[in-house]
Amino acid sequence: MKLRIKFEVNKGQEVKKLSRTFSNLDKALTNEELKNFANAYIALSEVESYSFEKITEEKIN
């Protein structure tokens, strides 16, 4: 499972769109735990707006 955090940062006169993806996360993590992690990561910088995406992998034959 992966968690992608998309966010915008104000760099003076410019707003930059960035994303960070965390991979190989434990599949047992709950959505609330993922949300808490993402909120803690966002709190480390001055972010204008953000969104979180839980990415699951499914094998198809």
C-alpha distances in whole Angstrom, upper triangle without the diagonal:
4,7,10,14,17,20,24,26,30,31,35,36,33,29,26,23,20,16,14,11,9,6,6,5,7,6,10,9,11,12,15,13,11,14,16,14,14,18,19,18,20,23,23,25,27,25,26,24,20,17,13,11,7,6,5,6,10,12,16,19
4,7,10,13,16,20,22,26,27,31,32,29,26,23,19,16,13,10,7,6,4,6,6,9,9,12,11,12,12,15,13,10,12,15,12,12,16,17,15,17,20,20,21,23,21,23,20,17,14,11,8,6,5,6,8,12,15,18,21
4,7,10,13,17,19,23,25,28,29,26,23,20,17,14,10,8,6,5,7,9,8,11,11,13,11,12,10,12,11,8,9,12,10,8,12,13,12,13,16,17,18,20,18,19,17,13,11,7,6,5,6,9,11,15,18,21,24
4,6,10,13,16,20,21,25,26,23,19,16,13,10,7,6,4,6,9,12,11,14,15,17,15,15,13,15,14,10,11,13,11,9,12,14,11,12,16,16,16,18,15,17,14,10,8,6,5,7,7,11,13,17,20,22,26
4,6,10,13,16,18,22,23,20,16,14,11,8,5,5,6,8,12,15,14,17,17,19,16,16,14,15,14,10,10,12,10,7,9,11,9,8,12,13,13,14,11,13,11,7,6,5,6,9,11,14,17,21,24,26,30
4,7,10,14,16,19,20,17,13,11,7,6,4,7,9,12,15,18,17,20,21,23,20,19,17,17,17,14,13,15,14,10,12,14,11,10,13,14,13,13,10,11,8,5,5,6,8,11,13,17,19,22,25,27,31
4,7,10,13,16,17,14,10,8,6,5,6,9,12,14,18,21,20,23,24,25,22,22,19,19,19,16,14,16,14,11,11,13,11,8,12,12,10,10,7,7,6,4,6,9,11,15,17,20,23,26,29,31,35
4,7,9,12,13,10,6,5,5,6,8,11,15,18,21,24,24,27,28,29,26,25,22,22,22,19,17,19,18,14,14,16,13,10,13,13,10,9,6,5,5,6,10,12,15,18,20,24,26,30,32,34,38
4,6,9,11,8,6,5,7,8,10,13,16,19,22,26,25,28,30,31,28,27,25,24,24,21,19,20,19,15,15,16,13,10,12,12,8,7,5,6,8,9,13,15,18,21,23,27,29,33,35,37,41
4,6,7,6,4,6,9,11,14,17,20,23,26,30,29,32,33,35,31,31,28,27,27,25,23,23,22,19,18,19,17,13,14,14,10,8,7,7,10,12,16,19,22,25,27,30,33,36,39,41,44
4,6,5,6,7,10,12,15,17,21,24,27,31,30,34,35,37,33,33,31,30,30,27,25,26,24,21,20,21,18,16,17,15,12,10,10,10,13,15,19,21,24,27,29,32,34,38,40,42,46
4,6,8,10,14,15,19,21,25,27,31,35,34,37,39,40,37,36,34,33,33,30,28,28,27,24,23,24,21,19,19,18,14,12,13,12,16,18,22,24,27,31,32,36,38,41,44,46,49
4,7,10,13,16,20,23,26,29,32,36,36,39,40,42,38,38,35,35,34,32,30,30,29,26,25,26,24,21,21,21,17,14,14,13,16,19,22,25,28,31,33,36,38,42,44,46,49
4,6,10,13,16,19,23,26,29,33,33,36,37,39,36,35,32,32,32,29,27,28,27,24,23,24,22,19,20,20,16,14,13,12,14,16,19,22,25,28,29,33,35,38,41,42,45
4,7,10,13,16,20,23,26,30,29,33,34,35,32,32,29,29,29,26,24,25,24,20,20,21,19,16,17,17,14,11,10,8,10,13,16,19,21,24,26,29,32,35,37,39,42
4,6,10,13,17,20,23,27,27,30,31,33,30,30,27,27,27,24,22,24,22,18,19,20,17,15,17,16,13,12,10,10,11,12,14,17,19,22,23,27,29,32,34,36,39
4,7,11,14,17,20,24,24,27,28,30,27,27,24,25,24,21,20,21,20,16,17,19,16,13,16,16,14,13,10,10,9,9,11,14,15,19,19,23,25,28,31,33,36
4,7,10,14,17,20,20,24,25,27,24,24,22,23,22,19,18,19,17,14,15,16,13,12,15,14,12,13,10,11,11,9,11,12,14,16,17,21,23,26,29,31,34
4,7,10,13,17,17,20,21,23,21,21,19,20,19,16,15,17,15,12,14,15,12,11,15,14,13,14,12,13,12,9,9,10,10,13,14,17,19,23,25,27,31
4,7,10,14,14,17,19,21,18,19,17,19,17,14,14,15,12,10,13,13,10,11,14,13,13,15,13,15,14,11,11,10,10,12,13,16,18,21,24,26,30
4,6,10,10,14,15,18,16,17,16,17,16,12,14,15,12,10,14,15,12,13,16,16,16,18,16,18,17,13,12,10,9,10,10,12,14,18,20,23,26
4,7,7,11,13,15,13,15,14,16,14,11,13,14,11,10,14,14,11,13,16,16,17,20,18,21,19,15,14,11,11,10,10,12,14,17,20,23,26
4,5,9,11,14,13,15,15,17,15,12,15,16,13,13,17,17,15,17,20,20,21,24,22,24,22,19,17,14,12,10,9,10,11,14,16,20,23
4,7,9,12,11,14,15,17,15,13,16,17,14,15,19,19,17,20,22,22,24,27,25,27,25,22,20,16,14,12,11,10,10,14,15,19,22
4,6,9,8,11,12,14,11,9,13,14,11,13,16,16,15,18,20,20,23,25,24,26,24,20,18,14,13,10,10,10,11,15,17,20,23
4,5,6,9,12,13,11,10,14,15,13,15,18,18,17,20,22,23,25,28,26,29,26,23,20,17,15,12,12,11,12,15,17,21,23
4,5,8,10,13,11,11,14,16,14,16,19,20,19,22,24,25,27,29,28,29,27,23,20,16,14,11,11,9,10,12,15,18,21
4,6,10,11,10,10,14,15,14,16,19,19,20,22,24,25,28,30,28,30,28,24,21,18,16,13,14,12,14,15,18,21,24
4,7,8,6,7,10,11,10,13,15,16,16,19,20,22,24,26,25,27,24,21,18,15,14,11,12,12,14,17,20,23,26
4,5,5,6,9,10,11,12,14,16,17,19,20,22,24,26,24,26,23,20,17,14,13,10,13,13,16,18,21,24,27
4,5,5,6,9,10,10,12,14,15,16,18,20,22,24,21,23,20,16,14,10,10,8,11,12,16,18,21,24,27
4,5,5,6,9,10,10,12,14,15,16,19,21,22,21,22,19,16,14,12,13,11,15,16,19,21,25,28,31
4,5,5,6,9,10,11,12,14,15,17,20,22,20,22,20,17,15,12,13,11,15,15,19,21,25,28,31
4,5,5,6,9,10,11,12,14,16,18,20,18,20,18,14,12,9,10,8,11,13,16,19,22,25,29
4,5,5,6,9,10,10,12,15,16,18,16,17,15,12,10,8,10,9,13,15,19,22,25,28,31
4,5,5,6,9,10,11,13,15,17,16,18,16,14,13,11,13,13,16,18,21,24,28,31,34
4,5,5,6,9,10,11,14,16,15,18,16,13,13,10,12,12,15,17,20,23,26,30,33
4,5,5,6,9,10,12,14,12,15,13,10,9,7,10,11,14,16,19,23,26,29,33
4,5,5,6,9,11,12,11,13,12,9,10,9,12,14,17,20,23,26,30,32,36
4,5,5,7,10,12,12,15,14,12,13,12,15,16,19,21,24,28,31,34,38
4,5,6,8,11,10,14,13,11,12,11,14,15,17,20,23,27,30,33,36
4,5,6,8,7,10,9,8,10,10,14,16,18,22,25,28,31,34,37
4,6,7,8,11,12,11,13,14,17,19,22,25,28,31,34,37,41
4,7,9,12,13,13,15,16,19,20,23,26,28,32,35,38,41
4,6,10,11,12,15,16,19,21,23,27,29,33,36,39,42
4,7,9,11,14,16,20,23,25,28,31,35,38,40,44
4,6,7,11,13,17,20,22,26,29,32,35,37,41
4,7,11,14,17,21,23,27,30,33,36,38,42
4,7,11,14,17,20,24,27,30,33,35,38
4,7,10,14,16,20,23,26,29,31,35
4,7,10,13,16,20,23,26,28,32
4,7,10,13,16,19,23,25,29
4,6,10,13,16,19,21,25
4,6,10,13,17,19,23
4,7,10,13,16,19
4,7,10,13,16
4,7,10,13
4,6,10
4,7
4
